[in-house]
Amino acid sequence: MTTRNTLSEARTKIIATVGPACEDEAILAELVIHGVDIFRINAAHGTQTDFARLLAKIERVREVTDFQVGVLLDLAGPKIRLGKLFQEPLEVDVGTVVTFIRGDVSSSPFELTSNYTKLIDELSVGDLVMLADGMISMEVVEKKKDFARCLVSVTGTIRSKQGINLPGTSLSVSSMRPEDVDNAMWAAKNQIDFIGLSFVRSAQDVSSLKNLLASLDSQALVIAKIEKREALENLEAIVDAADGVMVARGDLGVEIDVAETPVAQKRIIQVCREKLKPVIVATQMLESMHHNRRPTRAEASDVANAILDGADACMLSGETAIGDFPVITVDTMNRIMLSTEKMLKTTPQDVKTRFSSRVHPVTSAVTHNAANIAEAIDAKLVVVASRTGGTAWVKAKQRNYIPTLGVSDSDHTLRRMCLFWGIMPHKVTNLENPESLFDEVTKWGIERGMLSPGDRVVYVTGTGVLNNTHNLLVVHEVPKISHSV
């Protein structure tokens, strides 16, 4: 198996959802080789036994590929769904009247039930109810104690367990159900790298999960999924509270007018850039590749525009989980990224020094200037030494095009770097001694044909003089005859 880590790989990261189409270890390994940086496990589909089985496979893939691919556990959240239909499926036309009733059992084809017991209490006349990711739309026209009658305005097919979206309706449901709490605890116990929090509405939702993880000594980064109108209204506070953000365009495109979704996406990415937070763009990025070997031109443009706007990562969902061509899909996304990033190389980027609470101000300043020096001397590589990933985090947000190696002796830190734009994670044995670090990176680079004698490498590391800082910036030239090889 060919190993990963090349200076020519895309800077934008790829997240792939694991499912029946790709859960074979050989396919998972192929996905990593073709560019997957993080595997997503969707907690809405499966049990903790299933998650453990997938995690064991991913751990073996890390060994085979020599790449510390990250893992994102995506909590299901309070997804409201239809109950079991009396008649399956139910075809509805414009003007059809259906009625939501209390309880679990419907007694006629046009009676609907829900897994959310407070649904009827919280609906009002005039509210919109959307089914099947917005494919069917209806309006509440009558509301009584035990039922809510709705008039269908968009024809379609209703099936059991379809998702229910209630744009504009204020719900009292918590962002974390008991099963979400249980799954978050499992993630903490199993050292999962990223946890996705669904249906976030406020910064408090994020803080609640972070407090739970802190009580379990978990270092997992919390990714807030923006898919509710309330989340857009509280966006700045949510981004401040979260470690990263996902633009979850599926439910978001139902909760708000689909015409507003592209502008909302750009706004979310911009706020994340300003606040130095990683941002993931997700849902239907290469949707047609479920069954086709090539994406549509519109899909290719969608991926490219997300990259140009400043996304740190793009996510594949059903394309890899249940699609016919998971490896081809990942390879296609990687090629789109590489082609798009050529424009970043020739377009001036905003690389103003910005300070993050995650690192010392000295570290931010040194990291910023390392990029400037690397450009000025035409360095082949920037190497950022990091124990927790904080320094690599700051470097990633500079959007400097020179290849950057994020080195650490911690596997967890390396997996965390898999979300950071332009950072290639690489394990080293000695962060304390700069000379040993130079030799180790030089040997690695020459063995893989990435470095040659005379190449310049810029290192950002620390001297130990200032606690918790990276205050050493070194330009190292690969020797003509290296004792390291």
ABEGO torsion letter per residue (X at the ends): XBBBGBAABBABBBBBBBBAAAABAAAAAAAAAAGBABBBBBAABEBAAAAAAAAAAAAAAAAAAGBBBBBBBBBAEBBBBBBBBABOBBBBBBGBBBBBBBEABBABAABBBBABAAAAAABBBGBBBBBGGGABBBBBABBBAABBBBBBABBEBBBBGBBBBBBGBBBABBABBAAAAAAAAAAAAAGBABBBBBGBABAAAAAAAAAAAAAAGBABBBBBBBABAAAAAAAAAAAAABABBBBBAAAAAAABBAAAAAAAAAAAAAAAAAAGBBBBBBEGABAAAAABABBBAAAAAAAAAAAAAGBABBBBBAAAAABABAAAAAAAAAAAAAAAAAAAAABBBBABBBBBAABBAAAAAAAAAAAAAAAAAGBABBBBBBAAGAAAAAAAAAGBABBBBBBBABAAAAAAAAABBGBBBBBBABAABAAAAAAAAAAAAAAAGABBBGBBBBBBBBAGABBGBBABBBBBBBBABBAAX
